[in-house]
């Protein structure tokens, strides 16, 4: 429902951060992969079904330590405007 509010405007990039608890998955390294897969699933939906420009939507992984929060199996989204490098 909020997809259109996340659509990158001129020069913006949408950063999607998939979350997973450290130790959530059984295999070593699978936690980071699980977090990335969550962000990638949202990216895929936005690009394929909502026609977002693929080059302006990034998926990333974010691991969190178990800290008593009941659930952190989510994907955060934020729009950023990259700074141009000085030449």
NUZALUM-140333 format. One line per field, with one value per residue (C-alpha): x negated, y negated, z; residue in one letter. Coordinates in Angstrom, 1 decimal. Last residue first. Layout:
<sites>
px <- X, ...
py <- Y, ...
pz <- Z, ...
res <- a, ...
</sites>
This chain:
<sites>
px <- -36.3, -34.0, -31.8, -28.0, -26.2, -23.7, -20.1, -18.6, -15.1, -14.6, -13.1, -13.2, -12.6, -11.3, -12.0, -12.7, -10.4, -9.9, -12.7, -14.7, -18.1, -19.0, -21.8, -20.9, -22.0, -21.3, -21.3, -21.0, -18.8, -19.2, -16.5, -17.7, -19.1, -15.9, -13.7, -10.4, -7.8, -5.4, -5.2, -8.6, -10.8, -8.8, -8.2, -11.8, -13.0, -10.7, -12.0, -15.6, -15.2, -14.0, -16.7, -19.4, -18.3, -18.2, -21.7, -23.0, -21.6, -22.8, -26.4, -26.8, -23.8, -20.9, -19.2, -18.2, -21.6, -22.1, -18.6, -17.5, -16.7, -16.4, -17.5, -15.9, -17.6, -15.6, -17.9, -17.2, -18.6, -15.1, -12.4, -12.6, -9.2, -8.7, -5.4, -4.1, -4.8, -2.9, 0.0
py <- -16.0, -16.3, -13.3, -13.8, -13.1, -10.2, -11.1, -8.6, -7.1, -4.7, -1.2, 1.2, 4.9, 7.0, 10.1, 8.2, 9.8, 9.9, 7.5, 8.9, 8.0, 10.8, 9.2, 7.6, 8.4, 6.1, 7.2, 4.9, 4.6, 1.5, -0.2, -2.8, -0.6, 1.5, -1.5, -0.8, 0.8, 1.7, 5.5, 6.3, 3.6, 3.2, 6.9, 7.9, 5.3, 6.6, 10.2, 8.9, 7.3, 10.6, 12.5, 10.2, 10.9, 14.6, 14.5, 12.6, 15.2, 18.1, 17.4, 20.5, 22.7, 22.9, 19.6, 17.1, 17.0, 13.3, 12.1, 11.1, 7.8, 6.9, 3.3, 1.8, -1.4, -3.4, -5.6, -9.3, -11.2, -12.4, -10.7, -7.2, -5.5, -4.9, -6.8, -4.8, -1.5, -2.4, 0.0
pz <- -9.5, -6.5, -6.0, -6.2, -3.0, -3.1, -2.4, -0.1, 0.2, 3.1, 3.4, 6.3, 5.8, 8.6, 10.6, 13.8, 16.2, 20.0, 20.8, 23.7, 22.4, 20.0, 18.0, 14.7, 11.2, 8.3, 4.7, 1.7, -1.4, -3.6, -5.8, -8.3, -11.0, -11.0, -11.9, -10.1, -12.3, -9.5, -10.2, -11.4, -9.8, -6.5, -6.1, -6.8, -4.3, -1.6, -2.2, -2.3, 1.1, 2.6, 0.7, 2.1, 5.7, 5.1, 3.5, 6.5, 8.8, 6.6, 7.3, 9.4, 8.9, 11.4, 10.8, 13.5, 15.1, 14.5, 14.1, 10.6, 8.9, 5.2, 4.5, 1.4, 0.0, -2.5, -4.5, -5.3, -8.4, -9.5, -7.4, -6.0, -5.5, -1.8, -1.5, -4.4, -2.6, 0.5, 0.0
res <- x, x, x, x, x, x, x, x, x, x, x, x, x, x, x, x, x, x, x, x, x, x, x, x, x, x, x, x, x, x, x, x, x, x, x, x, x, x, x, x, x, x, x, x, x, x, x, x, x, x, x, x, x, x, x, x, x, x, x, x, x, x, x, x, x, x, x, x, x, x, x, x, x, x, x, x, x, x, x, x, x, x, x, x, x, x, x
</sites>
